[in-house]
């Protein structure tokens, strides 16, 4: 094999690796039609048009970071979605993390847990099996807190995480629970430093 043929084969191999990495990242796109690297305007415009509450956090010691939280003051969920709120994190104007929170106050603990398990099942069917990240159980002053989290990393630096938290007031025999779905692209953070 001559030198030109070897160079062409190496270039084709690199192209295949790059293409499969890009396709895998496209498979794990953030929700709400957002794209990795978007600036905040798309999300802010949608929230403004939908009359949603917007909270923007601009950390003084981290001037390149922006944290946007959007919730619906008139309903328990966001328009056209089952999430109760959405958080987006930006670095140097580029979207690198989106979190959807599901904390419907109309659901009891068992209903919320069933909703979490159904979401996990659907996401597993779509993205493959999740790995257990952490499991924790604390009992403090009559409040039992149980949390569990799972993750999947289809491409190095691209994560989908699923967390569930349940808080039980053992004295009053009541409880609340919520779960969150976190999309994160650490590759954008690595390239911007």
N, C-alpha and C positions, 0 to 999 in steps of 0.2 A: 504494500500500500504506500503510495507516494505521500509526500508532505501535504500537498493541497487537499487530498482526499481526507487525511486525518483531521485537518483544520475544519473542513466542511462538516465532518461527523461530530466533532466537538461542538461546533456552533449549533448544529441541529439538536444535539443532546441538551445543550443549555437552553435553547428555545423551548423544547418540550418541558423541561423542568419549570421554567418561568411561566409558561402557559398553564400548566397544571396548578401552580401556586395561585395564579390570578383567578382561575376558575374556582378553586376551593374558597378563596376569599369572597368571590361573588355569591357562592352558595350560602355564606353566612353574612349576609348584608344586614345592616340595622333595620329596625321596623319603621313604619310610617313613611315609607318611600324615601327615607334618608340614605345618604351614601357616605362611606368613610371619607373623611377629608372635607366634607361640606362645611360651609361657614354657618353661623347661627341664624342667618336671615330666613332660611326656608322654614325652620321650626318656629321661629318667632312670628312670621307672617301667618302660618297656619293657626297658631294660638290666638293671635289678634283677630283673625277672621272668624274664629269660633267663639269669641268672647270668653276665653279661658284666662285664669290667673297665671301670671308669669312672675317668677322670682329669679333674679339674676344675682349670682354671687361673684364678686371680683376680688379675689384674695390679694391683700396688700403686699404680701411678701412673695407672691407668685404671680407677677403681672401678666405672664403669658397664658394663664389659665382662666377659663370661664366655666361656671357651673349654672345651668339653667334648669329650673323645675317648673313644670306646667301641670296644673290641676283644674278641675271643673268646679267652680263655686256653686253651680246650679244643679249638680247631679253627683251621683256616687262614682260614675265612670266617665271616661273621655268619650267624645262623640264618635260613634261607629266602632268602638273598641271596648273590651272588657276591663282594660287596665284603669286603675283609679288615678294614677299620675305617671308622668314620664320625666326622667332626668336625663340631661345630656351634658357631657363634659367635652370641653374643647381645649386644645393647646395650640397657641399661635394661630387661632382662628380656625383650626381643623378639628372636626368631630372625630373623637377616638373612643368614646364610650356612650352607650345608651342603656338606661335601666327602666324597665316597666315594672311598676308596683301594682299588685293586686291585693287590695285590702277592703273588700266590700263589706260594710258594716251590717248589711242585711243578712249575710250568711253566718250561720253558727260555725263552730270550730270543725265539726264533722263535714259540713258542706264545703268549707274552705279547703280542708285537707283533700277531699275528693277532687275538687277543682285543680289543686296542685298536682295530684297524682295523674289526673287526666292530661294535664299540660305536659308533664314529664314523659308520659307514654307517647303522646303525639310528637314531641320533640325528639325522642329516641327513635321513633319510626322514620323521622325526616333526616336526622343528623348522625344516627348511630348511638351506641351505648355511652352513657355518661359514667364518669368515674366519681366515686365518693371523695369530696374535698375535705369536709369536716363534719363532725357530729358533736353536739354539746348539750348537756343537761345541767341546769343550775336550779337550786331551790333556795330562795332568799326571802326571809320574812313572809312566808306563806304564798309566795309567787313562784310557780314552777315555770321555768323557761326552757323550752326545747327547740333546738335549731339544727338544721341539716342543710348541707349544700353539696351540689354536684357540679361537675364541669366537663366540657369536651373541648379539645383543641385540634380542630381539623387540619390546621396549618400552623406551623410555629409562630407564636405571637398573636394568633387570632382565637379568641375564647368565646364560648357561650357558657354562662353560669346560671344555675337555678338554685335559689335559696328559699327555705321555708322556716318560719318562726312561729311558734305557738306559745302563748303566755296564759297560764291558768291561775286564777285566784282560788287557792285551795279552800280558803275559809268561806267564800261566798259561792263556791262551786260554779264559777263562770269563767269564760275564757275568750280570747281573741286570737286570731291568727292572720298571717299575711304571707305572701310569697312574692319573690321578685325574679325577673328574668334580665340578666345582664349580658349585653353584647359589648365586647371590648377588643380593640385592635391596637395592641402594643407596638406593632410594626411602625405605626405613624409616629409614636413617641421616640423610637430608636433613631429614625431618620431625621428628625427635626432637631436633635441635640447638637 
